């Protein structure tokens, strides 16, 4: 994610009690979605697919000081799988 921590996200806006969708609400909703959208970086490609994202990596792993490897459980073509990422 863009800012690296779940507690750094802006709050998702809610529609006011009168039920009117305003321009400010839509801009807030768009910003909230963009903030939570995965982004690609060096040697990382992300493609949107039906129902998710296809994340691919090239170049192998590198030694990155002050980071540890975190194993995430994901689904690959309907089959449980894992990926490893660097994090704190």
PyMOL Python script that loads the backbone (N, CA, C, O; Angstrom):
from pymol import cmd

cmd.read_pdbstr("""\
ATOM      1  N   UNK A   1       0.819  -1.168   0.000  1.00  0.00           N
ATOM      2  CA  UNK A   1       0.000   0.000   0.000  1.00  0.00           C
ATOM      3  C   UNK A   1       0.875   1.248   0.000  1.00  0.00           C
ATOM      4  O   UNK A   1       2.063   1.182   0.315  1.00  0.00           O
ATOM      5  N   UNK A   2       0.303   2.342  -0.342  1.00  0.00           N
ATOM      6  CA  UNK A   2       1.094   3.536  -0.574  1.00  0.00           C
ATOM      7  C   UNK A   2       1.798   4.058   0.666  1.00  0.00           C
ATOM      8  O   UNK A   2       2.902   4.590   0.548  1.00  0.00           O
ATOM      9  N   UNK A   3       1.218   3.933   1.835  1.00  0.00           N
ATOM     10  CA  UNK A   3       1.828   4.525   3.012  1.00  0.00           C
ATOM     11  C   UNK A   3       2.344   3.495   3.992  1.00  0.00           C
ATOM     12  O   UNK A   3       2.876   3.871   5.036  1.00  0.00           O
ATOM     13  N   UNK A   4       2.210   2.208   3.704  1.00  0.00           N
ATOM     14  CA  UNK A   4       2.885   1.174   4.452  1.00  0.00           C
ATOM     15  C   UNK A   4       2.273   0.741   5.761  1.00  0.00           C
ATOM     16  O   UNK A   4       2.767  -0.217   6.355  1.00  0.00           O
ATOM     17  N   UNK A   5       1.248   1.372   6.241  1.00  0.00           N
ATOM     18  CA  UNK A   5       0.658   0.996   7.515  1.00  0.00           C
ATOM     19  C   UNK A   5      -0.849   1.181   7.459  1.00  0.00           C
ATOM     20  O   UNK A   5      -1.339   2.189   6.950  1.00  0.00           O
ATOM     21  N   UNK A   6      -1.582   0.206   7.983  1.00  0.00           N
ATOM     22  CA  UNK A   6      -3.041   0.282   7.899  1.00  0.00           C
ATOM     23  C   UNK A   6      -3.611   1.428   8.714  1.00  0.00           C
ATOM     24  O   UNK A   6      -4.690   1.926   8.395  1.00  0.00           O
ATOM     25  N   UNK A   7      -2.913   1.861   9.763  1.00  0.00           N
ATOM     26  CA  UNK A   7      -3.465   2.958  10.564  1.00  0.00           C
ATOM     27  C   UNK A   7      -3.129   4.323   9.967  1.00  0.00           C
ATOM     28  O   UNK A   7      -3.456   5.343  10.574  1.00  0.00           O
ATOM     29  N   UNK A   8      -2.496   4.376   8.815  1.00  0.00           N
ATOM     30  CA  UNK A   8      -2.203   5.637   8.159  1.00  0.00           C
ATOM     31  C   UNK A   8      -3.188   5.959   7.040  1.00  0.00           C
ATOM     32  O   UNK A   8      -3.014   6.960   6.345  1.00  0.00           O
ATOM     33  N   UNK A   9      -4.211   5.143   6.851  1.00  0.00           N
ATOM     34  CA  UNK A   9      -5.197   5.405   5.814  1.00  0.00           C
ATOM     35  C   UNK A   9      -6.181   6.476   6.261  1.00  0.00           C
ATOM     36  O   UNK A   9      -6.512   6.577   7.442  1.00  0.00           O
ATOM     37  N   UNK A  10      -6.649   7.284   5.294  1.00  0.00           N
ATOM     38  CA  UNK A  10      -7.751   8.196   5.568  1.00  0.00           C
ATOM     39  C   UNK A  10      -9.008   7.368   5.810  1.00  0.00           C
ATOM     40  O   UNK A  10      -9.150   6.267   5.278  1.00  0.00           O
ATOM     41  N   UNK A  11      -9.905   7.900   6.608  1.00  0.00           N
ATOM     42  CA  UNK A  11     -11.170   7.203   6.850  1.00  0.00           C
ATOM     43  C   UNK A  11     -12.005   7.194   5.584  1.00  0.00           C
ATOM     44  O   UNK A  11     -11.984   8.152   4.811  1.00  0.00           O
ATOM     45  N   UNK A  12     -12.736   6.117   5.376  1.00  0.00           N
ATOM     46  CA  UNK A  12     -13.654   6.033   4.239  1.00  0.00           C
ATOM     47  C   UNK A  12     -14.838   6.938   4.548  1.00  0.00           C
ATOM     48  O   UNK A  12     -15.454   6.796   5.604  1.00  0.00           O
ATOM     49  N   UNK A  13     -15.176   7.867   3.651  1.00  0.00           N
ATOM     50  CA  UNK A  13     -16.288   8.778   3.939  1.00  0.00           C
ATOM     51  C   UNK A  13     -17.619   8.054   3.935  1.00  0.00           C
ATOM     52  O   UNK A  13     -17.778   7.027   3.274  1.00  0.00           O
ATOM     53  N   UNK A  14     -18.567   8.590   4.673  1.00  0.00           N
ATOM     54  CA  UNK A  14     -19.915   8.025   4.706  1.00  0.00           C
ATOM     55  C   UNK A  14     -20.894   9.061   4.180  1.00  0.00           C
ATOM     56  O   UNK A  14     -20.664  10.265   4.298  1.00  0.00           O
ATOM     57  N   UNK A  15     -21.973   8.589   3.607  1.00  0.00           N
ATOM     58  CA  UNK A  15     -23.011   9.485   3.092  1.00  0.00           C
ATOM     59  C   UNK A  15     -23.758  10.067   4.282  1.00  0.00           C
ATOM     60  O   UNK A  15     -24.074   9.360   5.239  1.00  0.00           O
ATOM     61  N   UNK A  16     -24.035  11.367   4.210  1.00  0.00           N
ATOM     62  CA  UNK A  16     -24.746  12.028   5.303  1.00  0.00           C
ATOM     63  C   UNK A  16     -26.164  11.482   5.435  1.00  0.00           C
ATOM     64  O   UNK A  16     -26.661  10.789   4.547  1.00  0.00           O
ATOM     65  N   UNK A  17     -26.806  11.804   6.552  1.00  0.00           N
ATOM     66  CA  UNK A  17     -28.145  11.280   6.846  1.00  0.00           C
ATOM     67  C   UNK A  17     -29.190  11.655   5.802  1.00  0.00           C
ATOM     68  O   UNK A  17     -30.189  10.953   5.647  1.00  0.00           O
ATOM     69  N   UNK A  18     -28.969  12.761   5.080  1.00  0.00           N
ATOM     70  CA  UNK A  18     -29.957  13.146   4.071  1.00  0.00           C
ATOM     71  C   UNK A  18     -29.841  12.318   2.789  1.00  0.00           C
ATOM     72  O   UNK A  18     -30.693  12.426   1.907  1.00  0.00           O
ATOM     73  N   UNK A  19     -28.788  11.488   2.679  1.00  0.00           N
ATOM     74  CA  UNK A  19     -28.636  10.572   1.552  1.00  0.00           C
ATOM     75  C   UNK A  19     -28.170  11.213   0.259  1.00  0.00           C
ATOM     76  O   UNK A  19     -28.183  10.568  -0.789  1.00  0.00           O
ATOM     77  N   UNK A  20     -27.754  12.487   0.314  1.00  0.00           N
ATOM     78  CA  UNK A  20     -27.313  13.168  -0.900  1.00  0.00           C
ATOM     79  C   UNK A  20     -25.820  12.924  -1.100  1.00  0.00           C
ATOM     80  O   UNK A  20     -25.012  13.141  -0.197  1.00  0.00           O
ATOM     81  N   UNK A  21     -25.474  12.469  -2.298  1.00  0.00           N
ATOM     82  CA  UNK A  21     -24.074  12.230  -2.636  1.00  0.00           C
ATOM     83  C   UNK A  21     -23.496  13.535  -3.193  1.00  0.00           C
ATOM     84  O   UNK A  21     -23.942  14.039  -4.224  1.00  0.00           O
ATOM     85  N   UNK A  22     -22.506  14.063  -2.496  1.00  0.00           N
ATOM     86  CA  UNK A  22     -21.915  15.338  -2.887  1.00  0.00           C
ATOM     87  C   UNK A  22     -20.583  15.111  -3.608  1.00  0.00           C
ATOM     88  O   UNK A  22     -20.025  14.014  -3.590  1.00  0.00           O
ATOM     89  N   UNK A  23     -20.091  16.181  -4.242  1.00  0.00           N
ATOM     90  CA  UNK A  23     -18.804  16.122  -4.913  1.00  0.00           C
ATOM     91  C   UNK A  23     -17.695  15.846  -3.897  1.00  0.00           C
ATOM     92  O   UNK A  23     -16.764  15.092  -4.181  1.00  0.00           O
ATOM     93  N   UNK A  24     -17.793  16.450  -2.723  1.00  0.00           N
ATOM     94  CA  UNK A  24     -16.780  16.228  -1.678  1.00  0.00           C
ATOM     95  C   UNK A  24     -16.773  14.766  -1.234  1.00  0.00           C
ATOM     96  O   UNK A  24     -15.709  14.195  -0.995  1.00  0.00           O
ATOM     97  N   UNK A  25     -17.960  14.157  -1.123  1.00  0.00           N
ATOM     98  CA  UNK A  25     -18.046  12.741  -0.759  1.00  0.00           C
ATOM     99  C   UNK A  25     -17.364  11.873  -1.817  1.00  0.00           C
ATOM    100  O   UNK A  25     -16.584  10.982  -1.481  1.00  0.00           O
ATOM    101  N   UNK A  26     -17.655  12.133  -3.092  1.00  0.00           N
ATOM    102  CA  UNK A  26     -17.068  11.333  -4.171  1.00  0.00           C
ATOM    103  C   UNK A  26     -15.555  11.500  -4.229  1.00  0.00           C
ATOM    104  O   UNK A  26     -14.836  10.525  -4.447  1.00  0.00           O
ATOM    105  N   UNK A  27     -15.056  12.736  -4.035  1.00  0.00           N
ATOM    106  CA  UNK A  27     -13.604  12.953  -4.030  1.00  0.00           C
ATOM    107  C   UNK A  27     -12.958  12.237  -2.845  1.00  0.00           C
ATOM    108  O   UNK A  27     -11.879  11.661  -2.980  1.00  0.00           O
ATOM    109  N   UNK A  28     -13.615  12.270  -1.684  1.00  0.00           N
ATOM    110  CA  UNK A  28     -13.100  11.564  -0.516  1.00  0.00           C
ATOM    111  C   UNK A  28     -13.081  10.064  -0.723  1.00  0.00           C
ATOM    112  O   UNK A  28     -12.131   9.392  -0.321  1.00  0.00           O
ATOM    113  N   UNK A  29     -14.128   9.530  -1.352  1.00  0.00           N
ATOM    114  CA  UNK A  29     -14.204   8.098  -1.640  1.00  0.00           C
ATOM    115  C   UNK A  29     -13.125   7.694  -2.642  1.00  0.00           C
ATOM    116  O   UNK A  29     -12.475   6.663  -2.468  1.00  0.00           O
ATOM    117  N   UNK A  30     -12.930   8.492  -3.685  1.00  0.00           N
ATOM    118  CA  UNK A  30     -11.891   8.211  -4.675  1.00  0.00           C
ATOM    119  C   UNK A  30     -10.505   8.223  -4.023  1.00  0.00           C
ATOM    120  O   UNK A  30      -9.688   7.339  -4.280  1.00  0.00           O
ATOM    121  N   UNK A  31     -10.247   9.218  -3.189  1.00  0.00           N
ATOM    122  CA  UNK A  31      -8.958   9.298  -2.511  1.00  0.00           C
ATOM    123  C   UNK A  31      -8.718   8.115  -1.593  1.00  0.00           C
ATOM    124  O   UNK A  31      -7.602   7.600  -1.512  1.00  0.00           O
ATOM    125  N   UNK A  32      -9.764   7.682  -0.900  1.00  0.00           N
ATOM    126  CA  UNK A  32      -9.666   6.534  -0.002  1.00  0.00           C
ATOM    127  C   UNK A  32      -9.350   5.256  -0.772  1.00  0.00           C
ATOM    128  O   UNK A  32      -8.544   4.441  -0.323  1.00  0.00           O
ATOM    129  N   UNK A  33      -9.978   5.079  -1.922  1.00  0.00           N
ATOM    130  CA  UNK A  33      -9.731   3.884  -2.747  1.00  0.00           C
ATOM    131  C   UNK A  33      -8.315   3.918  -3.317  1.00  0.00           C
ATOM    132  O   UNK A  33      -7.614   2.907  -3.281  1.00  0.00           O
ATOM    133  N   UNK A  34      -7.885   5.065  -3.841  1.00  0.00           N
ATOM    134  CA  UNK A  34      -6.542   5.175  -4.407  1.00  0.00           C
ATOM    135  C   UNK A  34      -5.482   4.899  -3.352  1.00  0.00           C
ATOM    136  O   UNK A  34      -4.449   4.296  -3.645  1.00  0.00           O
ATOM    137  N   UNK A  35      -5.735   5.337  -2.133  1.00  0.00           N
ATOM    138  CA  UNK A  35      -4.766   5.147  -1.065  1.00  0.00           C
ATOM    139  C   UNK A  35      -4.597   3.680  -0.710  1.00  0.00           C
ATOM    140  O   UNK A  35      -3.533   3.284  -0.234  1.00  0.00           O
ATOM    141  N   UNK A  36      -5.611   2.874  -0.928  1.00  0.00           N
ATOM    142  CA  UNK A  36      -5.573   1.463  -0.581  1.00  0.00           C
ATOM    143  C   UNK A  36      -5.212   0.568  -1.768  1.00  0.00           C
ATOM    144  O   UNK A  36      -5.113  -0.649  -1.608  1.00  0.00           O
ATOM    145  N   UNK A  37      -5.017   1.141  -2.939  1.00  0.00           N
ATOM    146  CA  UNK A  37      -4.714   0.381  -4.140  1.00  0.00           C
ATOM    147  C   UNK A  37      -3.229   0.032  -4.173  1.00  0.00           C
ATOM    148  O   UNK A  37      -2.387   0.912  -3.997  1.00  0.00           O
ATOM    149  N   UNK A  38      -2.896  -1.244  -4.397  1.00  0.00           N
ATOM    150  CA  UNK A  38      -1.479  -1.607  -4.494  1.00  0.00           C
ATOM    151  C   UNK A  38      -0.802  -0.841  -5.624  1.00  0.00           C
ATOM    152  O   UNK A  38      -1.414  -0.561  -6.654  1.00  0.00           O
ATOM    153  N   UNK A  39       0.465  -0.508  -5.417  1.00  0.00           N
ATOM    154  CA  UNK A  39       1.218   0.182  -6.456  1.00  0.00           C
ATOM    155  C   UNK A  39       2.449  -0.640  -6.808  1.00  0.00           C
ATOM    156  O   UNK A  39       3.004  -1.342  -5.964  1.00  0.00           O
ATOM    157  N   UNK A  40       2.859  -0.546  -8.037  1.00  0.00           N
ATOM    158  CA  UNK A  40       4.057  -1.260  -8.489  1.00  0.00           C
ATOM    159  C   UNK A  40       5.285  -0.429  -8.157  1.00  0.00           C
ATOM    160  O   UNK A  40       5.195   0.777  -7.931  1.00  0.00           O
ATOM    161  N   UNK A  41       6.416  -1.083  -8.131  1.00  0.00           N
ATOM    162  CA  UNK A  41       7.685  -0.411  -7.873  1.00  0.00           C
ATOM    163  C   UNK A  41       8.769  -1.062  -8.699  1.00  0.00           C
ATOM    164  O   UNK A  41       8.489  -1.702  -9.712  1.00  0.00           O
ATOM    165  N   UNK A  42      10.015  -0.900  -8.264  1.00  0.00           N
ATOM    166  CA  UNK A  42      11.130  -1.505  -8.975  1.00  0.00           C
ATOM    167  C   UNK A  42      10.940  -3.017  -9.045  1.00  0.00           C
ATOM    168  O   UNK A  42      10.763  -3.667  -8.014  1.00  0.00           O
ATOM    169  N   UNK A  43      10.976  -3.576 -10.240  1.00  0.00           N
ATOM    170  CA  UNK A  43      10.879  -5.018 -10.488  1.00  0.00           C
ATOM    171  C   UNK A  43       9.537  -5.624 -10.071  1.00  0.00           C
ATOM    172  O   UNK A  43       9.435  -6.844  -9.943  1.00  0.00           O
ATOM    173  N   UNK A  44       8.508  -4.802  -9.858  1.00  0.00           N
ATOM    174  CA  UNK A  44       7.193  -5.306  -9.464  1.00  0.00           C
ATOM    175  C   UNK A  44       6.170  -4.821 -10.483  1.00  0.00           C
ATOM    176  O   UNK A  44       6.116  -3.633 -10.802  1.00  0.00           O
ATOM    177  N   UNK A  45       5.355  -5.749 -10.993  1.00  0.00           N
ATOM    178  CA  UNK A  45       4.297  -5.420 -11.938  1.00  0.00           C
ATOM    179  C   UNK A  45       2.968  -5.839 -11.338  1.00  0.00           C
ATOM    180  O   UNK A  45       2.834  -6.956 -10.839  1.00  0.00           O
ATOM    181  N   UNK A  46       1.985  -4.952 -11.384  1.00  0.00           N
ATOM    182  CA  UNK A  46       0.654  -5.263 -10.864  1.00  0.00           C
ATOM    183  C   UNK A  46      -0.354  -5.030 -11.982  1.00  0.00           C
ATOM    184  O   UNK A  46      -0.418  -3.944 -12.559  1.00  0.00           O
ATOM    185  N   UNK A  47      -1.140  -6.061 -12.281  1.00  0.00           N
ATOM    186  CA  UNK A  47      -2.195  -5.955 -13.287  1.00  0.00           C
ATOM    187  C   UNK A  47      -3.523  -6.265 -12.627  1.00  0.00           C
ATOM    188  O   UNK A  47      -3.625  -7.204 -11.838  1.00  0.00           O
ATOM    189  N   UNK A  48      -4.546  -5.477 -12.948  1.00  0.00           N
ATOM    190  CA  UNK A  48      -5.884  -5.717 -12.423  1.00  0.00           C
ATOM    191  C   UNK A  48      -6.500  -6.873 -13.198  1.00  0.00           C
ATOM    192  O   UNK A  48      -6.460  -6.893 -14.428  1.00  0.00           O
ATOM    193  N   UNK A  49      -7.072  -7.840 -12.475  1.00  0.00           N
ATOM    194  CA  UNK A  49      -7.739  -8.980 -13.095  1.00  0.00           C
ATOM    195  C   UNK A  49      -9.150  -9.071 -12.542  1.00  0.00           C
ATOM    196  O   UNK A  49      -9.500  -8.351 -11.606  1.00  0.00           O
ATOM    197  N   UNK A  50      -9.951  -9.935 -13.105  1.00  0.00           N
ATOM    198  CA  UNK A  50     -11.298 -10.142 -12.572  1.00  0.00           C
ATOM    199  C   UNK A  50     -11.194 -10.611 -11.136  1.00  0.00           C
ATOM    200  O   UNK A  50     -10.658 -11.685 -10.863  1.00  0.00           O
ATOM    201  N   UNK A  51     -11.705  -9.811 -10.223  1.00  0.00           N
ATOM    202  CA  UNK A  51     -11.742 -10.219  -8.826  1.00  0.00           C
ATOM    203  C   UNK A  51     -10.449 -10.044  -8.061  1.00  0.00           C
ATOM    204  O   UNK A  51     -10.330 -10.581  -6.959  1.00  0.00           O
ATOM    205  N   UNK A  52      -9.461  -9.313  -8.593  1.00  0.00           N
ATOM    206  CA  UNK A  52      -8.242  -9.132  -7.816  1.00  0.00           C
ATOM    207  C   UNK A  52      -7.112  -8.516  -8.612  1.00  0.00           C
ATOM    208  O   UNK A  52      -7.328  -7.803  -9.591  1.00  0.00           O
ATOM    209  N   UNK A  53      -5.899  -8.809  -8.167  1.00  0.00           N
ATOM    210  CA  UNK A  53      -4.695  -8.277  -8.792  1.00  0.00           C
ATOM    211  C   UNK A  53      -3.736  -9.420  -9.101  1.00  0.00           C
ATOM    212  O   UNK A  53      -3.688 -10.410  -8.371  1.00  0.00           O
ATOM    213  N   UNK A  54      -2.976  -9.283 -10.180  1.00  0.00           N
ATOM    214  CA  UNK A  54      -1.918 -10.219 -10.504  1.00  0.00           C
ATOM    215  C   UNK A  54      -0.608  -9.492 -10.237  1.00  0.00           C
ATOM    216  O   UNK A  54      -0.259  -8.554 -10.954  1.00  0.00           O
ATOM    217  N   UNK A  55       0.121  -9.919  -9.207  1.00  0.00           N
ATOM    218  CA  UNK A  55       1.363  -9.275  -8.812  1.00  0.00           C
ATOM    219  C   UNK A  55       2.513 -10.176  -9.220  1.00  0.00           C
ATOM    220  O   UNK A  55       2.560 -11.340  -8.824  1.00  0.00           O
ATOM    221  N   UNK A  56       3.452  -9.645 -10.017  1.00  0.00           N
ATOM    222  CA  UNK A  56       4.611 -10.428 -10.419  1.00  0.00           C
ATOM    223  C   UNK A  56       5.878  -9.650 -10.094  1.00  0.00           C
ATOM    224  O   UNK A  56       5.889  -8.419 -10.072  1.00  0.00           O
ATOM    225  N   UNK A  57       6.945 -10.403  -9.841  1.00  0.00           N
ATOM    226  CA  UNK A  57       8.218  -9.815  -9.429  1.00  0.00           C
ATOM    227  C   UNK A  57       9.322 -10.380 -10.304  1.00  0.00           C
ATOM    228  O   UNK A  57       9.301 -11.562 -10.648  1.00  0.00           O
ATOM    229  N   UNK A  58      10.283  -9.547 -10.665  1.00  0.00           N
ATOM    230  CA  UNK A  58      11.450 -10.000 -11.408  1.00  0.00           C
ATOM    231  C   UNK A  58      12.704  -9.580 -10.657  1.00  0.00           C
ATOM    232  O   UNK A  58      12.660  -8.673  -9.826  1.00  0.00           O
ATOM    233  N   UNK A  59      13.794 -10.222 -10.941  1.00  0.00           N
ATOM    234  CA  UNK A  59      15.069  -9.803 -10.379  1.00  0.00           C
ATOM    235  C   UNK A  59      15.471 -10.532  -9.119  1.00  0.00           C
ATOM    236  O   UNK A  59      16.547 -10.263  -8.586  1.00  0.00           O
ATOM    237  N   UNK A  60      14.654 -11.444  -8.616  1.00  0.00           N
ATOM    238  CA  UNK A  60      15.032 -12.184  -7.412  1.00  0.00           C
ATOM    239  C   UNK A  60      14.989 -11.334  -6.168  1.00  0.00           C
ATOM    240  O   UNK A  60      14.526 -10.194  -6.197  1.00  0.00           O
ATOM    241  N   UNK A  61      15.473 -11.889  -5.071  1.00  0.00           N
ATOM    242  CA  UNK A  61      15.448 -11.150  -3.813  1.00  0.00           C
ATOM    243  C   UNK A  61      16.778 -10.459  -3.584  1.00  0.00           C
ATOM    244  O   UNK A  61      17.807 -10.860  -4.126  1.00  0.00           O
ATOM    245  N   UNK A  62      16.741  -9.435  -2.789  1.00  0.00           N
ATOM    246  CA  UNK A  62      17.950  -8.683  -2.453  1.00  0.00           C
ATOM    247  C   UNK A  62      18.027  -8.559  -0.937  1.00  0.00           C
ATOM    248  O   UNK A  62      17.014  -8.659  -0.246  1.00  0.00           O
ATOM    249  N   UNK A  63      19.214  -8.343  -0.436  1.00  0.00           N
ATOM    250  CA  UNK A  63      19.366  -8.111   0.991  1.00  0.00           C
ATOM    251  C   UNK A  63      18.995  -6.669   1.298  1.00  0.00           C
ATOM    252  O   UNK A  63      19.617  -5.737   0.788  1.00  0.00           O
ATOM    253  N   UNK A  64      17.998  -6.494   2.119  1.00  0.00           N
ATOM    254  CA  UNK A  64      17.553  -5.165   2.509  1.00  0.00           C
ATOM    255  C   UNK A  64      17.697  -5.071   4.015  1.00  0.00           C
ATOM    256  O   UNK A  64      17.014  -5.778   4.756  1.00  0.00           O
ATOM    257  N   UNK A  65      18.590  -4.195   4.470  1.00  0.00           N
ATOM    258  CA  UNK A  65      18.826  -4.095   5.912  1.00  0.00           C
ATOM    259  C   UNK A  65      17.612  -3.495   6.614  1.00  0.00           C
ATOM    260  O   UNK A  65      16.869  -2.710   6.025  1.00  0.00           O
ATOM    261  N   UNK A  66      17.419  -3.868   7.863  1.00  0.00           N
ATOM    262  CA  UNK A  66      16.344  -3.378   8.727  1.00  0.00           C
ATOM    263  C   UNK A  66      14.960  -3.856   8.319  1.00  0.00           C
ATOM    264  O   UNK A  66      13.968  -3.365   8.857  1.00  0.00           O
ATOM    265  N   UNK A  67      14.862  -4.783   7.399  1.00  0.00           N
ATOM    266  CA  UNK A  67      13.573  -5.348   7.012  1.00  0.00           C
ATOM    267  C   UNK A  67      13.603  -6.849   7.253  1.00  0.00           C
ATOM    268  O   UNK A  67      14.661  -7.477   7.205  1.00  0.00           O
ATOM    269  N   UNK A  68      12.430  -7.417   7.513  1.00  0.00           N
ATOM    270  CA  UNK A  68      12.333  -8.866   7.632  1.00  0.00           C
ATOM    271  C   UNK A  68      11.405  -9.382   6.542  1.00  0.00           C
ATOM    272  O   UNK A  68      10.612  -8.625   5.983  1.00  0.00           O
ATOM    273  N   UNK A  69      11.506 -10.653   6.247  1.00  0.00           N
ATOM    274  CA  UNK A  69      10.636 -11.267   5.244  1.00  0.00           C
ATOM    275  C   UNK A  69       9.329 -11.670   5.917  1.00  0.00           C
ATOM    276  O   UNK A  69       9.334 -12.360   6.937  1.00  0.00           O
ATOM    277  N   UNK A  70       8.210 -11.234   5.339  1.00  0.00           N
ATOM    278  CA  UNK A  70       6.876 -11.564   5.850  1.00  0.00           C
ATOM    279  C   UNK A  70       6.211 -12.453   4.815  1.00  0.00           C
ATOM    280  O   UNK A  70       6.148 -12.101   3.638  1.00  0.00           O
ATOM    281  N   UNK A  71       5.714 -13.602   5.247  1.00  0.00           N
ATOM    282  CA  UNK A  71       5.039 -14.539   4.346  1.00  0.00           C
ATOM    283  C   UNK A  71       3.537 -14.279   4.402  1.00  0.00           C
ATOM    284  O   UNK A  71       2.937 -14.299   5.476  1.00  0.00           O
ATOM    285  N   UNK A  72       2.942 -14.037   3.254  1.00  0.00           N
ATOM    286  CA  UNK A  72       1.507 -13.771   3.152  1.00  0.00           C
ATOM    287  C   UNK A  72       0.817 -14.941   2.462  1.00  0.00           C
ATOM    288  O   UNK A  72       1.325 -15.477   1.477  1.00  0.00           O
ATOM    289  N   UNK A  73      -0.322 -15.327   2.972  1.00  0.00           N
ATOM    290  CA  UNK A  73      -1.127 -16.361   2.329  1.00  0.00           C
ATOM    291  C   UNK A  73      -2.028 -15.688   1.307  1.00  0.00           C
ATOM    292  O   UNK A  73      -2.767 -14.759   1.632  1.00  0.00           O
ATOM    293  N   UNK A  74      -1.962 -16.160   0.081  1.00  0.00           N
ATOM    294  CA  UNK A  74      -2.745 -15.591  -1.019  1.00  0.00           C
ATOM    295  C   UNK A  74      -3.431 -16.721  -1.774  1.00  0.00           C
ATOM    296  O   UNK A  74      -3.282 -17.893  -1.428  1.00  0.00           O
ATOM    297  N   UNK A  75      -4.174 -16.363  -2.794  1.00  0.00           N
ATOM    298  CA  UNK A  75      -4.836 -17.352  -3.642  1.00  0.00           C
ATOM    299  C   UNK A  75      -4.323 -17.165  -5.055  1.00  0.00           C
ATOM    300  O   UNK A  75      -4.351 -16.053  -5.583  1.00  0.00           O
ATOM    301  N   UNK A  76      -3.856 -18.233  -5.673  1.00  0.00           N
ATOM    302  CA  UNK A  76      -3.345 -18.182  -7.036  1.00  0.00           C
ATOM    303  C   UNK A  76      -4.173 -19.116  -7.905  1.00  0.00           C
ATOM    304  O   UNK A  76      -4.087 -20.336  -7.763  1.00  0.00           O
ATOM    305  N   UNK A  77      -4.968 -18.557  -8.799  1.00  0.00           N
ATOM    306  CA  UNK A  77      -5.858 -19.336  -9.672  1.00  0.00           C
ATOM    307  C   UNK A  77      -6.745 -20.283  -8.877  1.00  0.00           C
ATOM    308  O   UNK A  77      -6.953 -21.431  -9.268  1.00  0.00           O
ATOM    309  N   UNK A  78      -7.261 -19.793  -7.766  1.00  0.00           N
ATOM    310  CA  UNK A  78      -8.159 -20.595  -6.940  1.00  0.00           C
ATOM    311  C   UNK A  78      -7.461 -21.555  -6.005  1.00  0.00           C
ATOM    312  O   UNK A  78      -8.127 -22.284  -5.271  1.00  0.00           O
ATOM    313  N   UNK A  79      -6.129 -21.579  -6.007  1.00  0.00           N
ATOM    314  CA  UNK A  79      -5.366 -22.481  -5.154  1.00  0.00           C
ATOM    315  C   UNK A  79      -4.621 -21.664  -4.101  1.00  0.00           C
ATOM    316  O   UNK A  79      -3.959 -20.685  -4.447  1.00  0.00           O
ATOM    317  N   UNK A  80      -4.712 -22.041  -2.826  1.00  0.00           N
ATOM    318  CA  UNK A  80      -3.962 -21.308  -1.798  1.00  0.00           C
ATOM    319  C   UNK A  80      -2.464 -21.336  -2.097  1.00  0.00           C
ATOM    320  O   UNK A  80      -1.923 -22.353  -2.531  1.00  0.00           O
ATOM    321  N   UNK A  81      -1.819 -20.227  -1.863  1.00  0.00           N
ATOM    322  CA  UNK A  81      -0.401 -20.093  -2.124  1.00  0.00           C
ATOM    323  C   UNK A  81       0.179 -19.090  -1.134  1.00  0.00           C
ATOM    324  O   UNK A  81      -0.553 -18.561  -0.297  1.00  0.00           O
ATOM    325  N   UNK A  82       1.468 -18.822  -1.214  1.00  0.00           N
ATOM    326  CA  UNK A  82       2.090 -17.818  -0.347  1.00  0.00           C
ATOM    327  C   UNK A  82       3.013 -16.945  -1.175  1.00  0.00           C
ATOM    328  O   UNK A  82       3.528 -17.368  -2.211  1.00  0.00           O
ATOM    329  N   UNK A  83       3.217 -15.721  -0.706  1.00  0.00           N
ATOM    330  CA  UNK A  83       4.236 -14.840  -1.261  1.00  0.00           C
ATOM    331  C   UNK A  83       5.026 -14.279  -0.093  1.00  0.00           C
ATOM    332  O   UNK A  83       4.523 -14.194   1.027  1.00  0.00           O
ATOM    333  N   UNK A  84       6.262 -13.897  -0.361  1.00  0.00           N
ATOM    334  CA  UNK A  84       7.101 -13.307   0.671  1.00  0.00           C
ATOM    335  C   UNK A  84       7.389 -11.870   0.286  1.00  0.00           C
ATOM    336  O   UNK A  84       7.746 -11.577  -0.855  1.00  0.00           O
ATOM    337  N   UNK A  85       7.230 -10.969   1.261  1.00  0.00           N
ATOM    338  CA  UNK A  85       7.488  -9.542   1.044  1.00  0.00           C
ATOM    339  C   UNK A  85       8.414  -9.044   2.146  1.00  0.00           C
ATOM    340  O   UNK A  85       8.529  -9.658   3.207  1.00  0.00           O
ATOM    341  N   UNK A  86       9.079  -7.906   1.870  1.00  0.00           N
ATOM    342  CA  UNK A  86       9.909  -7.283   2.900  1.00  0.00           C
ATOM    343  C   UNK A  86       9.065  -6.306   3.691  1.00  0.00           C
ATOM    344  O   UNK A  86       8.264  -5.571   3.113  1.00  0.00           O
ATOM    345  N   UNK A  87       9.231  -6.287   4.998  1.00  0.00           N
ATOM    346  CA  UNK A  87       8.481  -5.370   5.845  1.00  0.00           C
ATOM    347  C   UNK A  87       9.164  -5.174   7.174  1.00  0.00           C
ATOM    348  O   UNK A  87      10.220  -5.751   7.434  1.00  0.00           O
ATOM    349  N   UNK A  88       8.557  -4.355   8.019  1.00  0.00           N
ATOM    350  CA  UNK A  88       9.117  -4.089   9.347  1.00  0.00           C
ATOM    351  C   UNK A  88       8.330  -4.830  10.401  1.00  0.00           C
ATOM    352  O   UNK A  88       8.645  -4.736  11.587  1.00  0.00           O
TER     353      UNK A  88
END
""", "prot")
cmd.dss("prot")
cmd.show_as("cartoon", "prot")
cmd.util.cbc("prot")
cmd.orient("prot")
